[in-house]
């Protein structure tokens, strides 16, 4: 019998006794899953993405911001596009010096004039690893390498997908180009031109280093997101292609969500999901019998699906929704958790154990955000009881994947969540709160250092690993890094200190993805863009730390 619901939760009423379909219990580890491992939290518990010397295992992400010539406020980057919740209500708040392709030639010139008529300051190239390491202090990790942009993106900037780690290659996609770099020294190993803009991609690659991108049909504005391209990340070679078929006039080929589970890639959208075998591109299944259709899967070894159940394609309001564990190779359902009517699946914060973010529509009279903890077989376990705390989670704005949030991590005993930033001594900071997975009650709260931010990454050996942002506050520049907290909270313990001499460069990475494994970290900007081409080409897009 499931436990009694908490009296005060994040908002969604307790949903008793979910229906169970198909075979009870869990899928056994096998062809559809990578080895079990704790999650980074930023891809909510689908896979941990180790980075560095050993066997790769896909990704995870956190936050920052900058445009050269000025430092974009770290606080603004943290607050932009987050979900903030308190007492159940949610609302939207506001190779050293290498380059991806072409190395820009810096010219001595006064540059274009600003609106006030004054010339821009003379362009100064961003520092490379050697320069950043000059001010490194004892106990701080070295900057291994810095990768600069080198790609001329359209006005307004361009999104970056990835990074994806495969063996000794770290790869990313940006504006019609896919590139792979050496994990060891950052040198570019390969570059693959894409025929059109990418519009969706899985959070993780396959275990053998393959990724499938969704591309626009052509380069015209508003072209359909209907082309699939498989790419081998270890070699940079393009493989099979496929074209998504529309399922009717209600299929807008929009809100594309992609996931990888073993040798299967799923491409979900509002009305259906298509599944393909990654090895050879064989189409495995699409629409399932009945009115319930999955529209998004999680990547990794535990494939969870967000499922939409609507009797009429033109049905108004929020249709009934379900969380299902499914076999992505066949579409077979293993278990089902029925979501409370009027609520919809927002994100999967973890898949093992399942932790699901639910949301009420913005246009309802009482919008809300809810989090539910489920058991391994999909039954209700508990809900967090927030008390007076307000929480903030940021999920990827590019694409519709449901497994790419930052600020959450969990194991079977404890759920870790970041608070909304608040002013402390004139500077903004946040904190990490730990919840008991059995009762939903708060165990402890640990604040970030002054003018810095903490983001849980994953739980490892009983400790939660966290990314600590750098600080450029007036009390002194401090580097970021990887920190750890024990199961009882307490004092933050440094795992890898990023040098203060690199704080400016690190804080300039726009809403960065963060990878950490084997004593090394990789910080990657998720968007590039600047005021002029020279500045844009010179932007730092990846920084690797560690000895």
Secondary structure, 3 states (H helix, E strand, C coil): CCCCCCCCCCCCCCCCCCCCCCCCCCCCCCCCCCCCCCCCCCCCCCCCCECCCCCCECCCCCCCCCECCECCCHHHHHHCCEEEEECCEEEEECCCCEECCCCCCCCCCCCCECCCCCECCCCCCCCCHHHHHCCCCCCCECEEEEEECCCCCCCCCEEEEEEEEECCEEEEEECCEEEEEECCCCCEEEEEECCCCEEEECCCCCCCCEEEEEEECCCCCCCCEEEEEEEECCCCEEEEEEECCCCCCCCCCCCCEEEEECCEEEEEECCEEEEEECCCCCEEECCCCCCEEEEEECCCCCCEEEEEECCCCCCCCCCEEEEEEEECCCCEEEEEEECCCCEEEEEEEEECCEEEEEEECCCCCCCCEEEEEECCCCCEEECCCCCCCEEEEEECCCCCCCCCEECEEECCCEEEEEECCEEECCEEECEEEEEECCCCCEEEEEECCCCCCEEEEEEECCEEEEEECCECCCCCCECCEEEEEECCEEEEEEEEEECHHHHHHHHCCCCCEEEEECCEEEEECCEECCCCHHHHHHCEEEEEECC
